[in-house]
């Protein structure tokens, strides 16, 4: 199980030094994600991808839930009130619920891909002012150690918090 730590760093150089310190602490580069202002050159920093930048994961989860519920209702209605001449089985309910869930997840993730990540709204002002947001995914047992490392080596960094649970996809 991993937790995501958020750090706000004043500039690219500090972010690169912090990344180097995290690499020396045996945090894999694929677990370090940096996000800056749009079109800001990030140098050799590992940039956040669409899963970290957008609300695609939250949108897919919501679409899965709503689409599954709508498919379930549609399946129940189709079984109770079938079209004339058609004999529908109860498996129709399951098929409609699964189809609705997949369709809902697909459509809502397409929409959510263009929406900024709602978990990062607290950092929007810092990012727009040119600061770098660093997201570090660490095992639960190393959260305090990594926080102390960054605080000790980079007092100019601001701790942005710890996400209670790590999303499944990013």
QUIHUWO-V320850 format. One line per field, one symbol per residue. psi: psi as a letter, one per 30 degrees, with the letter a starting at -180 (. if undefined). burial: + if it has 24 or more other C-alpha atoms within 12 Angstrom, else -. A space follows every 50 residues. Layout:
psi: ???
burial: ???
//
This chain:
psi: klkkkkkkkfleeeeeeeeeeeefghkkefgkkkkakkgkkgbgkjlkae eeelgeeeeeeeeeeeeeeeeeeeeeeeeeillkgkjklffeeeeeeeee eeeeeeefeeeffgkkkffgefgeeeefgglkkkkkjllefgeeeeeeee eefiffkkkflkkekklee.
burial: --++++++++++-+++-+++++----+-+-+++++++----+--++++-- +++++++++++++++++++++++++--+-------------+++++++++ ++++++-++--++--++-++--++-++---++++++++----+--++-++ ---+--++++++-------+
//
